[in-house]
Amino acid sequence: MEHSHRYHAYPSDEVAAAAEHHINVHRQLYNHVRWDYTNSPEDDKPSEYQQNNKLPEWKRRWSVFSELHSKAAQATVARFHRNLSNLRKKKEKGHNVGWLKRQSPTEYRSVTYNQSGFDLDNKRGRDGYAYVRFSKIGWVKIRYHRPLPDHATIKEVTLKKERTGEWFVSFSLETDDEHVPEKPALDTLDASNSVGIDLGILNYIHTSDGKTVDWLDLEDESERLRREQRKLSRKEHRSNNYEKQRRKVAKVKRKIRRKVLDYQHKLTTWLVKTYDAVFVEDLDVAGMLQADGNARNKQDAAWGQFITLLEYKGDLYGTHVVQVEPRGTTKECASCGVETAKPIWVREHSCPACGFETDRDANAVVRRSLTGSKIACDFATAMNVLQRGFSELGLGWPESTSFERALLSRDHERRGAPFERPVETVTATDTAGFQRVSASHVVETGSPAP
């Protein structure tokens, strides 16, 4: 299994200058690889292997390329072909994609060493710090806040300068299968140790066992970002004052990004430590952002990043994470099954057929179970997403509806009232008592223990 650790770096002025120079040369190499690929005949495009073989010739022809470490240069070639492969995959999925463009100095900000050309010295310096040596650049001091696992192998190291001017070092690690937690057997999964998740905006997630977690309040940060961006628009482009203000804007964006990422890390860790299987909707996030209406809220929610983190944590902690078809989960009535179209800004579900009313996202996760010829709501554990997840794994839906729940449901039907059980909201740490989970609570409590 592959995963990564990231550390804040503090290079000296001399090393920082050398790193910036090498990153710029790697940018030129990337653009040359792109040029060589673009100008090759359509029926004879060079592969990554063929362009790696051209590196010695390019180094002889352009001396600036000879300054680069051989493995780092090969990683730059691999970077272009990886971007090319991702572009093809998007095109195959029907996305309207363009072509890889030239990289400007502001866009290309990192260099990667794979297999060789770097060393880690975690014995040097005071506690909490270590040093990484990059060939032809120098030693870089890092805040070593967590040690690398003893059983992990370093596959590659990346040195990056953010738009804020900060430096970071990332280690790409590979762990042997024997050290990776084994996922539970499929035949042990049931509704009690599995959960379905519906992603929302006002309430970030609804779970199949009746929990909701609120989304972060980013209004103050968003207002500050708008204020700093207005100041930036009044500066003369490329002036010293413009550069100072640009960094302020970048720092506000960084704060928002880190706050969202920290929140999602804690939320996904809680999910994979609590359940043996987590089922989530396979959302077309890019397509949703391109669609009309509410694009800003969708982007702030960072659903794609949340799903990526959830899959990553599932492999890390030994939990099944399965994406299911999301179509129709919020439109179908959980009580009677009638579809009711509603735009995304309408957050309440109200069925015109049976009168069932609840939160839109809560309705999305309620599973319809057949009781005789009637459709009833299994209010405790059953949800649309959870049911589809079991189908995705080739498992039958477990018979978890108790006799008491069936009686309660039938009692509501006899009285002519649609059966409705409001979603219970509890804390992400499963504390005693029922209450709504605020985003600040998740941030303050951190990752809960398993």
ZAMARGU-4260 file (C-alpha; in steps of 0.2 Angstrom, whole numbers, plus 5000, padded with zeros to 4 digits):
<rodrens>
0) 5000/5000/5000 | 5006/5017/4996 | 5004/5033/5007 | 5013/5049/5011 | 5020/5060/5025
5) 5022/5078/5023 | 5033/5090/5033 | 5036/5108/5034 | 5054/5113/5028 | 5066/5127/5032
10) 5080/5128/5019 | 5093/5141/5022 | 5094/5156/5009 | 5108/5147/4999 | 5099/5131/4998
15) 5082/5139/4994 | 5090/5149/4980 | 5098/5132/4973 | 5081/5124/4975 | 5072/5137/4965
20) 5085/5136/4952 | 5083/5118/4950 | 5064/5118/4950 | 5065/5131/4936 | 5076/5120/4926
25) 5065/5105/4929 | 5051/5116/4922 | 5060/5120/4906 | 5063/5101/4905 | 5045/5098/4907
30) 5040/5110/4893 | 5054/5102/4882 | 5046/5085/4885 | 5029/5092/4880 | 5036/5101/4865
35) 5045/5085/4859 | 5029/5075/4861 | 5018/5088/4853 | 5029/5089/4837 | 5031/5071/4835
40) 5020/5062/4821 | 5003/5057/4827 | 5006/5039/4823 | 5023/5039/4832 | 5021/5048/4848
45) 5036/5044/4860 | 5033/5034/4876 | 5040/5039/4893 | 5053/5025/4890 | 5059/5033/4874
50) 5059/5050/4881 | 5070/5045/4895 | 5082/5038/4883 | 5083/5055/4875 | 5089/5063/4891
55) 5108/5060/4888 | 5107/5068/4871 | 5097/5083/4878 | 5110/5085/4892 | 5124/5086/4879
60) 5114/5098/4868 | 5108/5109/4882 | 5120/5111/4896 | 5107/5117/4908 | 5099/5100/4909
65) 5116/5092/4914 | 5114/5101/4931 | 5099/5090/4935 | 5101/5073/4944 | 5097/5059/4933
70) 5083/5051/4943 | 5075/5068/4946 | 5075/5071/4927 | 5066/5055/4924 | 5053/5059/4937
75) 5050/5075/4927 | 5047/5065/4911 | 5036/5053/4921 | 5026/5069/4927 | 5022/5074/4910
80) 5016/5057/4905 | 5006/5055/4921 | 4997/5071/4917 | 4994/5065/4899 | 4987/5049/4905
85) 4975/5058/4917 | 4969/5069/4903 | 4965/5053/4892 | 4955/5046/4907 | 4945/5062/4908
90) 4942/5062/4890 | 4936/5044/4890 | 4923/5048/4903 | 4916/5061/4892 | 4924/5077/4899
95) 4927/5091/4888 | 4946/5092/4890 | 4959/5103/4881 | 4978/5100/4879 | 4992/5100/4892
100) 4999/5118/4892 | 5016/5125/4895 | 5021/5127/4913 | 5024/5145/4919 | 5036/5148/4934
105) 5021/5152/4945 | 5013/5135/4941 | 5028/5123/4942 | 5034/5123/4960 | 5041/5106/4964
110) 5055/5094/4961 | 5054/5075/4964 | 5068/5062/4967 | 5063/5044/4966 | 5074/5029/4971
115) 5090/5039/4973 | 5097/5056/4975 | 5091/5059/4993 | 5095/5055/5011 | 5086/5057/5027
120) 5095/5060/5043 | 5084/5060/5058 | 5098/5059/5071 | 5104/5076/5067 | 5098/5092/5076
125) 5087/5094/5091 | 5071/5083/5094 | 5057/5086/5082 | 5068/5091/5068 | 5077/5081/5054
130) 5087/5084/5038 | 5085/5079/5020 | 5098/5080/5007 | 5093/5083/4989 | 5107/5079/4977
135) 5114/5095/4969 | 5103/5106/4980 | 5109/5103/4998 | 5103/5099/5015 | 5085/5104/5020
140) 5079/5105/5038 | 5062/5099/5041 | 5050/5099/5056 | 5050/5080/5060 | 5033/5080/5069
145) 5030/5061/5066 | 5043/5048/5062 | 5042/5038/5046 | 5036/5020/5050 | 5050/5007/5052
150) 5042/4995/5040 | 5039/5008/5026 | 5050/5010/5011 | 5053/5028/5004 | 5049/5027/4985
155) 5051/5046/4981 | 5054/5063/4990 | 5046/5079/4984 | 5052/5097/4988 | 5039/5110/4985
160) 5037/5129/4987 | 5020/5134/4990 | 5012/5151/4984 | 5014/5158/5001 | 5033/5156/5000
165) 5033/5141/5012 | 5043/5125/5008 | 5037/5107/5011 | 5045/5090/5009 | 5034/5075/5005
170) 5039/5057/5007 | 5030/5044/4996 | 5030/5028/5006 | 5026/5010/5002 | 5021/4997/5015
175) 5022/4978/5014 | 5005/4969/5013 | 5010/4960/5029 | 5010/4977/5039 | 4993/4983/5031
180) 4978/4979/5042 | 4967/4966/5034 | 4949/4971/5029 | 4935/4961/5037 | 4928/4946/5027
185) 4913/4951/5016 | 4902/4938/5024 | 4904/4946/5041 | 4897/4963/5036 | 4879/4968/5041
190) 4869/4983/5044 | 4876/4985/5062 | 4894/4987/5057 | 4892/4995/5040 | 4886/5013/5036
195) 4880/5022/5021 | 4884/5041/5019 | 4875/5054/5010 | 4885/5070/5007 | 4876/5087/5009
200) 4880/5105/5011 | 4871/5112/5026 | 4873/5096/5035 | 4889/5089/5028 | 4885/5070/5030
205) 4870/5060/5035 | 4873/5042/5040 | 4862/5027/5039 | 4862/5025/5058 | 4854/5042/5060
210) 4868/5054/5063 | 4872/5070/5055 | 4887/5081/5055 | 4887/5099/5052 | 4898/5108/5039
215) 4911/5120/5044 | 4907/5139/5046 | 4919/5147/5034 | 4909/5163/5032 | 4923/5174/5041
220) 4937/5166/5031 | 4927/5169/5015 | 4923/5187/5019 | 4942/5190/5023 | 4947/5182/5007
225) 4935/5193/4997 | 4942/5208/5006 | 4960/5204/5002 | 4956/5200/4984 | 4948/5217/4982
230) 4964/5225/4989 | 4974/5214/4976 | 4964/5220/4962 | 4968/5238/4966 | 4987/5235/4965
235) 4998/5237/4950 | 5001/5221/4942 | 5018/5213/4946 | 5023/5228/4957 | 5031/5225/4974
240) 5015/5229/4983 | 5005/5217/4971 | 5017/5203/4976 | 5015/5207/4995 | 4996/5207/4993
245) 4996/5192/4982 | 5005/5182/4997 | 4991/5189/5009 | 4978/5182/4998 | 4988/5165/4996
250) 4989/5164/5015 | 4970/5166/5017 | 4967/5153/5005 | 4979/5142/5014 | 4970/5144/5030
255) 4954/5139/5022 | 4961/5124/5013 | 4970/5118/5029 | 4954/5120/5040 | 4944/5110/5027
260) 4957/5097/5026 | 4960/5095/5045 | 4941/5093/5047 | 4939/5080/5033 | 4954/5070/5040
265) 4946/5069/5057 | 4929/5065/5050 | 4936/5051/5039 | 4946/5044/5053 | 4931/5042/5064
270) 4921/5034/5050 | 4934/5020/5046 | 4938/5017/5064 | 4920/5015/5069 | 4913/5004/5054
275) 4919/4989/5045 | 4912/4995/5029 | 4908/5013/5023 | 4897/5016/5007 | 4897/5033/4999
280) 4890/5040/4983 | 4901/5040/4968 | 4898/5059/4964 | 4904/5067/4948 | 4911/5082/4957
285) 4919/5090/4941 | 4902/5089/4932 | 4893/5096/4946 | 4904/5111/4947 | 4902/5114/4929
290) 4883/5113/4930 | 4872/5129/4934 | 4868/5134/4952 | 4876/5134/4969 | 4894/5130/4962
295) 4903/5139/4975 | 4895/5129/4989 | 4899/5113/4980 | 4917/5118/4978 | 4918/5123/4997
300) 4911/5106/5002 | 4926/5098/4994 | 4917/5081/4991 | 4930/5074/4979 | 4944/5077/4992
305) 4933/5069/5006 | 4930/5053/4995 | 4948/5052/4991 | 4953/5053/5009 | 4940/5041/5014
310) 4947/5028/5002 | 4964/5031/5008 | 4960/5029/5026 | 4950/5014/5022 | 4966/5005/5015
315) 4976/5012/5030 | 4964/5006/5044 | 4957/4990/5035 | 4940/4996/5031 | 4929/4993/5015
320) 4925/5009/5006 | 4914/5007/4992 | 4906/5020/4980 | 4889/5017/4974 | 4878/5025/4961
325) 4870/5041/4967 | 4856/5043/4954 | 4839/5046/4962 | 4844/5044/4980 | 4838/5062/4985
330) 4823/5062/4973 | 4814/5045/4978 | 4803/5046/4993 | 4809/5035/5007 | 4791/5031/5012
335) 4782/5028/4996 | 4795/5028/4982 | 4788/5042/4971 | 4801/5052/4963 | 4800/5071/4966
340) 4812/5082/4956 | 4819/5097/4966 | 4834/5108/4963 | 4849/5107/4975 | 4845/5123/4985
345) 4829/5115/4991 | 4835/5106/5007 | 4818/5099/5013 | 4809/5083/5006 | 4791/5084/5005
350) 4782/5070/4995 | 4766/5076/4986 | 4760/5058/4985 | 4761/5052/5004 | 4765/5068/5013
355) 4781/5062/5020 | 4792/5076/5025 | 4810/5076/5031 | 4827/5084/5027 | 4832/5081/5009
360) 4848/5072/5014 | 4840/5062/5027 | 4828/5056/5014 | 4842/5051/5003 | 4849/5038/5014
365) 4833/5030/5020 | 4831/5013/5012 | 4814/5007/5006 | 4810/4990/5013 | 4795/4980/5007
370) 4783/4974/5020 | 4770/4964/5011 | 4763/4975/4997 | 4767/4991/5006 | 4783/5001/5007
375) 4788/5006/5024 | 4803/5015/5031 | 4816/5005/5041 | 4821/5020/5052 | 4836/5012/5061
380) 4849/5006/5050 | 4842/5005/5032 | 4847/5017/5019 | 4847/5019/5000 | 4866/5021/5000
385) 4869/5007/5012 | 4858/4995/5002 | 4866/4999/4986 | 4883/4996/4994 | 4878/4979/4999
390) 4872/4976/4981 | 4889/4982/4975 | 4898/4969/4985 | 4887/4956/4979 | 4879/4953/4996
395) 4860/4951/5000 | 4852/4964/5011 | 4853/4959/5029 | 4836/4956/5038 | 4839/4968/5052
400) 4822/4976/5054 | 4815/4970/5071 | 4798/4965/5075 | 4795/4980/5086 | 4800/4992/5071
405) 4788/4983/5060 | 4774/4985/5073 | 4778/5004/5075 | 4778/5006/5056 | 4761/4997/5054
410) 4754/5007/5068 | 4758/5023/5059 | 4750/5016/5043 | 4734/5011/5052 | 4732/5029/5059
415) 4734/5035/5041 | 4750/5045/5045 | 4765/5042/5035 | 4779/5034/5045 | 4792/5047/5049
420) 4807/5045/5061 | 4818/5061/5062 | 4836/5058/5060 | 4845/5057/5076 | 4860/5068/5077
425) 4874/5063/5089 | 4892/5068/5091 | 4905/5061/5080 | 4913/5053/5095 | 4897/5044/5100
430) 4896/5053/5117 | 4881/5050/5128 | 4864/5058/5123 | 4858/5064/5106 | 4863/5081/5099
435) 4868/5089/5083 | 4886/5088/5078 | 4894/5105/5075 | 4909/5107/5064 | 4918/5116/5078
440) 4916/5100/5089 | 4924/5089/5076 | 4939/5101/5075 | 4941/5103/5094 | 4940/5085/5098
445) 4951/5079/5085 | 4952/5061/5079 | 4942/5050/5091 | 4949/5034/5097 | 4943/5018/5089
</rodrens>
